[in-house]
Structures are given as C-alpha cells and as structure tokens.
C-alpha cells in the first residue's frame, strides 16, 4: 500500500461518513454504505479562476439549467449559453459531466449553473435524490454536517421554529464542515438505495452581500 492510499483510508476511518482525497478516484467511495459524501479536493487553475471572475462581473445574475450527454456536453452547453461561458470553464464542466456519467453508468445528466448573491438553501437539510455532484467555481463553498455531529430529529419541522444554531441540530460551530472553492463533492441523498435517514445534511454558506458565487450541480435525469 503506497502512502497516498494509506492516507486516503485513514481519512475515511477518521471522518466516518466522508471520504476525501486529492484525486478524482475518491468518487468510487460513494458506493460504500457508510459514505454519504465523497470529495475530490482540487485547486482550480489561475486561468480558470480569472476567467470565471470576469464572467461573473459581466453576468452577475447568470442561471442555466440543461440536460447534457457526455459526448456533446461542451458543444451543447456552449450553444445553450450563447457562447458566454469562458472556454476553460466549458472544458472543466464537460470533464465533470463525463466523470459523473461514467461513475453512475448513465447517458445524460441535469446540469444547473447558477450565479448566487445570497444563500440558495440557508438552512441545513437533506435532499430526496440518489446522488448529486456539487462544486463551487467562485466564492464560498457549501457546508455539511458529519453523521456523528447531527441530530436528525431537528431537521425540518423538528426544529420547532428555531434557527439551526439554537435547535439542537448540532452542538457547536466547529461541528460544521465546509468544502473549499474548487472542491468537487458527491452528496448522497435519501433516495439512494439503503440510505434512508442517512442523506448528507448540508446547506448553502453564509456570504457577504457583495459576494457572488458560481455554483454547479449535476443530477440524474
């Protein structure tokens, strides 16, 4: 066993429900029963970062939802967005579409690419889906709670009208885990076979009024 593999296994053991690594091969861990979030910890290139920042300056309210196939994702998205997206971003998205489809053996994905100036889902929640890919190309990234840090009875109506930090959903701010900009995460939801009551608990991050995020999600069609 090489050092990278050993570190990867140690990460899984220590975080219970999560698996994190600097290589995209970590995505296969989502098939393990005890894993409900798999994270490829990656750094975006300077070119991509700069191009996305410029794109958001020019398109601060951009939103696009489209179904894509891996074979034609780049061309389809370029055409559907009227060639507004910078090439490095298009290529990056096409790569992720291909990886997602290959991992789950599907022919098409539903993509959402959204510029956000406020929290889209400010409260912790679970999604009733099999699995979703989430990545932030610009700005603060999503937050989540490890299984052993969350009281699921406090989700939804169980919060009795109290905010998350007062409902007992979690005990302290340090319980909250956060992705980094550029990270690519697979969120296992409630509709994954055998994952009932174990879907990843997550939320949009709190951001400043002047911050614009660029969030992308991929879902099964």
Secondary structure, 3 states (H helix, E strand, C coil): CCHHHHHHHHHHHHHCCEEEECCHHHHHHHHCCCCCEEEECCCCCHHHHHHHHHHHHHCCCCEEEEEECCCCHHHHHHHHCCCCCCHHHHHHHHHHHHHHHHHHCCCCEEEEEEEECCCCCCCCECCCCCEEEEEEEECCCCEEECHHHCCHHHCHHHHCCCCHHHHCCCCCHHHEEECCCCCEEEEECCCCCCCCCCCCEEECCCCCCCCCEEEEEEEEC
